[in-house]
Amino acid sequence: MKLVVFGANSPTGRLVTAMAMSAGHTVTAITRRPADFPFCDHRVQTAAADVMDADAVDWVTGGHEAVVSVIGVPPSVRPVTVCSQATYNIVKAMIGHGMRRLLCVASAGLDAADLSRAGLMRQRAIRPVVLASGRAVQRDVRRMEDIVRESGLDWTLLRPGRLITGRDVSDYRITALPASRPLTSRTDIAHALVHEVAHGEHLGETVYVS
Ligand SMILES: NC(=O)c1ccc[n+]([C@@H]2O[C@H](COP(=O)([O-])OP(=O)(O)OC[C@H]3O[C@@H](n4cnc5c(N)ncnc54)[C@H](OP(=O)(O)O)[C@@H]3O)[C@@H](O)[C@H]2O)c1
């Protein structure tokens, strides 16, 4: 398939790119820092775009069969709109180009039900400013999820737990409910994305990867 990957230069995005190439897909890798992108291969082309720029997103999205988004932002005490605005721009571009398949990485911990009692206690113990900065991103990711669900596209939302580094793909689980202490290796979430884009086992679903 011809994939466009937003956030391709992130640690997870690089793994997605490598695994997608190994699986026989071609990738258009979107980053604001193309000079730092480490892949040089006929199956990958790099395009510079800021996802907040709707015209740029439209330009790089056309001509592909599926979109994978691993856009993310660091915690901030100020309002955050990157994930939601990026996703709005991506959905609009996909509809304009007649594309259907969209996979987005969200996050476990967006719903109160995702947090175990211990998790809630830990959250309350964290300094308020740290908590507030996390919440601004969470609100943005929640808005992103709503945009995806209301898009009318063939979407899948994947919610990883806290991301860790893992060298090999593990026997990770994809579940409808969160794990009690969600941890996810970037290798596993990348594998789940590349598998899902090819097989479409979770169309119209929000799933946890842990
Ligand atoms: N870290 C965690 O524990 C955790 C937990 C749950 C979910 N997640 C999610 O997992 C995903 C992958 O996380 P990660 O740590 O590997 O990556 P990351 O460090 O969050 O990087 C995300 C990518 O987003 C891109 N991006 C941000 N703003 C952009 C903009 N305005 N225009 C274009 N690109 C923009 C950046 O691209 P360039 O700088 O290359 O342009 C960057 O490569 C993210 O969606 C994150 O939210 C993370």
The ligand as an ORCA input file, in Angstrom:
! r2SCAN-3c Opt
* xyz 0 1
  N       5.290      9.148     25.298
  C       4.336      8.423     25.829
  O       4.475      7.834     26.922
  C       3.020      8.289     25.096
  C       1.934      7.703     25.751
  C       0.755      7.513     25.038
  C       0.667      7.926     23.709
  N       1.718      8.540     23.103
  C       1.599      8.915     21.692
  O       2.403      8.044     20.917
  C       2.803      8.699     19.698
  C       4.288      8.525     19.466
  O       5.019      9.070     20.530
  P       6.603      9.279     20.403
  O       7.100      9.550     21.775
  O       7.224      8.210     19.601
  O       6.696     10.574     19.485
  P       6.706     12.133     19.902
  O       8.003     12.470     20.526
  O       5.439     12.445     20.623
  O       6.734     12.841     18.457
  C       5.566     13.110     17.773
  C       5.821     13.660     16.372
  O       4.806     14.621     16.129
  C       5.298     15.489     15.135
  N       4.702     16.820     15.234
  C       4.359     17.530     16.352
  N       3.885     18.736     15.995
  C       3.937     18.777     14.630
  C       3.598     19.768     13.669
  N       3.094     20.966     14.029
  N       3.771     19.477     12.357
  C       4.293     18.295     11.960
  N       4.647     17.318     12.825
  C       4.464     17.569     14.140
  C       6.784     15.620     15.359
  O       7.332     15.656     14.063
  P       8.632     16.515     13.581
  O       9.226     17.144     14.816
  O       9.489     15.507     12.940
  O       8.090     17.501     12.621
  C       7.149     14.341     16.122
  O       7.962     13.509     15.332
  C       2.330     10.130     19.823
  O       1.082     10.247     19.157
  C       2.122     10.304     21.320
  O       1.164     11.294     21.623
  C       2.887      8.726     23.759
*
